[in-house]
Amino acid sequence: MYKYNLTFSFDLSPFSCSPNFVHIYNSMFLLLASMEVTQWNVLCFLSQQIYPLHLEISSTKMGPSRNLISIIFSVSVLLMLASACSNGQRKLLEQCSSDGDCEAGLYCFSCPERFSGSRCVRSTITDQFKLLNNSLPLNKYAFLTTHNAFAIDHTPSHTGVPRLTFTNQEDNVTQQLKNGVRGLMLDTYDFKGDVWLCHSFGGKCHDYTAFEPAIDTLKEIEAFMSSKPAEIVTLILEDYVQAPNGLTKVFAEAGLMKYWFPVSKMPRNGEDWPLVSDMVANNQRLLVFTSNKSKQESEGIAYQWSYMVENKYGNRGMHAGSCSNRAESSPLNDERKSLVLVNYFKSLPIKRTACVHNSGHLIDMLHTCYAAAGNRWANFVAVDYYKRSEGRGSFQAVDTLNGRLLCGCDDVHACAVSSLNPLVK
């Protein structure tokens, strides 16, 4: 009689709750029985996301080394086959161990505030233009916006000094755009004789709060726009640049002026914006807004609050049931401004709770701000850590907005159904 104690550590989460696990267990039983194994026990213990599998095996077969090798090989094959069966097939909120387990448009994420282990959650928007069309005015659509899009985790220091400030996003700007973000909030400062993207301390950019020269991010945007000739991108600048023509110079150097949407075509008294299809046809696909009123006259950059209303940002903009304008913006129900921006993020970003804030609470706030804005749905919704959610998150928030804007439904997918069948409401 030979007795073996074997322990395998692997992630069973993709199939531990599915029929696959039963098939694996039964297959292992048949396999070990064929080896004349007389006793075996399988014990699985949950430890975060890893399940150590312990096999206690007794066999009467001769040749302990041969049996041991056969058992290890057979169990390994079973586990690899089981894992392969789950790759790319896990659906929304099903358990997962890696992004590769999840269907397209999902990624593997842990939100300990709402569920144990890791589950597949949304990672991309629904493209309302492909789902329906782009034949309406710009202000009839909604767009996902990233607050402090430049303040990205693990960005190396460009100053040689360790950075001592917070971040707001995890993906680089290119990846944000690929996942469907169409509004980017950027903070621009004079620094080192150039324009930089930066958090500030005392109203100034420092070596330990700087992220990167603005041109680096702007070149990422240009590369995306040149590769996606039907996409419109909006930049909302918290602008502290004082150098004469500093912004227009860096935009020109990045090659973005060819996409510029001119101030002269922007509506000033609540009229509709141009049709998205016309903006695309004219290649005027980049909207840039600045917080500095003088830049509209001096550099032709639109003063943000002449064209949109915006609620309070940070903790003051997250009080349930309350949605009021930030100090620089006119009241939210000022219909002379055709665009509505809703902020929903903490004053100091907290990764752990972002998945909660970006989910049901966010959609609740959109309904609150709808009423405050004179029954107008938001065109831009700005969040931190945009992919973190309980499942659908900020992507569903934008689906809700587009559904409401385009067909009065709670989800933009319902608009596609109703467009095919006018009797469906």
JODAJO-V451303 format. One record per pair of residues at least 24 apart in sequence whose ideal C-beta (glycine too) atoms are under 8 Angstrom apart, sorted by the first residue. I is the first residue (numbers start at 1). J is the second residue. If there is no record, write none. Layout:
# JODAJO-V451303
I,J  I,J
This chain:
# JODAJO-V451303
1,38  1,58  1,59  1,60  2,58  2,59  2,60  2,61  2,64  2,67  3,56  3,57  3,58  3,59  4,55  4,56  4,57  4,58  4,59  4,64  4,67  4,68  4,71  5,54  5,55  5,56  5,57  6,54  6,55  6,56  6,57  6,71  6,72  6,75  7,52  7,53  7,54  7,55  8,52  8,53  8,55  8,75  8,76  8,79  9,50  9,51  9,52  9,53  10,50  10,51  10,53  10,79  10,83  11,49  11,50  11,51  11,83  11,97  12,44  12,51  12,53  13,49  13,51  13,95  13,96  13,97  13,117  13,118  14,83  14,86  14,90  14,94  14,95  14,96  14,97  14,101  15,82  15,83  15,85  15,86  16,44  16,51  16,95  17,95  18,86  20,82  20,85  20,86  21,82  23,82  24,78  24,79  24,82  27,78  28,74  28,75  28,78  31,74  31,78  32,57  32,71  35,59  35,61  35,67  35,70  35,71  36,60  36,61  37,71  48,117  49,97  49,110  49,117  49,118  53,79  90,120  91,120  92,120  92,121  92,122  92,391  92,392  93,119  93,120  93,121  93,391  94,119  94,120  95,119  96,120  107,387  109,355  109,387  109,388  109,389  111,355  111,356  111,388  111,389  111,390  112,352  113,352  113,353  113,355  113,356  114,355  114,356  114,359  114,390  115,390  119,391  121,387  121,389  121,390  121,391  121,392  121,393  122,387  122,389  122,391  122,392  122,393  122,395  122,396  123,179  123,387  123,395  124,179  124,180  124,395  125,179  125,180  125,181  125,395  125,398  125,399  126,180  126,395  126,398  126,399  126,402  126,412  126,413  127,180  128,402  128,406  128,412  129,230  129,276  131,412  131,413  131,415  131,416  132,406  132,412  132,415  132,416  132,419  133,277  134,230  134,275  134,276  134,277  134,280  135,275  135,276  135,277  136,275  136,276  136,406  137,272  137,273  137,274  137,275  137,276  138,232  138,273  138,274  138,275  138,276  138,279  138,379  139,272  139,273  139,338  139,339  139,379  140,272  140,405  140,406  141,276  141,379  141,402  141,405  141,406  142,377  142,378  142,379  142,380  142,381  142,398  142,401  142,402  142,405  143,181  143,182  143,183  143,234  143,379  143,380  143,381  143,398  144,180  144,181  144,182  144,183  144,381  144,383  144,386  144,394  144,395  144,397  144,398  145,181  145,182  145,183  145,184  145,185  145,234  145,236  145,341  145,380  145,381  145,382  145,383  146,176  146,181  146,183  146,184  146,185  146,382  146,383  146,384  146,386  147,185  147,313  147,343  147,345  147,382  147,383  147,384  148,185  148,186  148,187  148,199  148,384  149,173  149,176  149,181  149,184  149,185  149,186  149,217  150,184  150,186  150,187  150,197  150,211  150,212  150,217  151,197  151,199  151,211  152,211  155,211  155,212  158,210  158,211  158,212  158,213  159,192  159,207  159,208  159,210  160,207  161,207  161,208  162,208  163,208  163,209  163,210  163,211  164,208  164,209  165,199  165,201  165,208  165,209  166,199  166,348  166,349  167,349  168,345  168,349  168,384  168,385  169,384  169,385  169,386  170,385  170,387  171,386  171,387  172,220  173,217  173,220  173,221  174,220  174,223  174,224  176,386  177,220  177,221  177,224  177,231  177,233  178,224  179,386  179,387  180,395  180,398  181,386  182,231  182,232  182,233  182,234  183,233  183,234  183,235  183,236  183,380  183,382  184,221  184,233  184,234  184,235  184,236  185,236  185,237  185,238  185,382  186,214  186,217  186,235  186,236  186,237  186,238  187,237  187,238  187,240  188,214  188,237  188,238  188,239  188,240  188,241  188,247  189,240  189,241  190,240  190,241  190,242  190,243  190,246  194,250  195,241  195,243  195,246  195,247  195,249  195,250  200,240  203,240  205,240  214,250  215,250  215,253  215,254  218,250  218,251  218,253  218,254  218,256  219,254  219,255  221,254  221,256  221,286  222,254  222,255  222,256  222,259  225,256  225,259  225,285  225,286  226,255  229,280  229,283  230,280  231,285  232,276  232,279  232,280  232,285  232,286  232,287  233,259  233,285  233,286  233,287  234,286  234,287  234,288  234,289  234,380  235,286  235,287  235,288  235,289  236,289  236,304  236,341  236,380  237,288  237,289  237,290  237,291  237,301  237,304  238,291  239,290  239,291  239,292  239,295  240,292  241,292  244,298  245,298  245,299  247,290  247,295  247,299  247,301  248,299  248,300  248,301  251,288  256,286  258,283  259,283  259,284  259,285  259,286  260,284  260,286  260,288  261,285  261,286  261,287  261,288  262,300  263,296  263,300  263,301  263,302  266,302  266,307  267,307  267,338  268,306  268,307  268,336  269,336  270,335  270,336  270,337  270,338  271,338  272,338  273,338  273,339  291,328  304,328  305,329  305,330  305,337  306,337  307,337  307,338  307,339  308,337  308,338  308,339  308,340  308,341  308,379  308,380  309,333  309,334  309,337  309,339  309,340  309,341  309,373  310,340  310,341  310,342  310,343  311,341  311,342  311,343  311,369  311,372  312,343  313,343  313,345  313,382  314,343  314,345  314,346  314,347  315,346  315,347  316,347  317,343  317,344  317,345  317,365  318,344  318,345  318,346  318,357  318,361  318,365  320,361  320,364  320,365  320,368  321,368  322,368  323,365  323,368  323,369  323,371  323,372  323,373  324,372  332,369  332,372  332,373  332,374  333,372  333,373  333,374  333,376  335,374  335,376  339,379  339,380  340,369  340,373  340,376  340,377  340,378  340,379  340,380  341,378  341,379  341,380  341,381  341,382  342,366  342,369  342,378  342,380  342,381  342,382  343,382  344,381  344,382  344,383  345,382  345,383  345,384  346,384  349,384  349,385  351,385  351,388  354,383  354,384  354,385  354,388  355,385  355,388  355,389  355,390  355,393  356,390  357,383  358,383  358,385  358,386  358,388  358,389  358,393  358,394  358,397  359,389  359,390  359,391  359,392  359,393  359,396  360,390  362,393  362,394  362,397  363,396  363,397  363,400  366,397  366,400  366,401  370,404  377,401  377,404  377,405
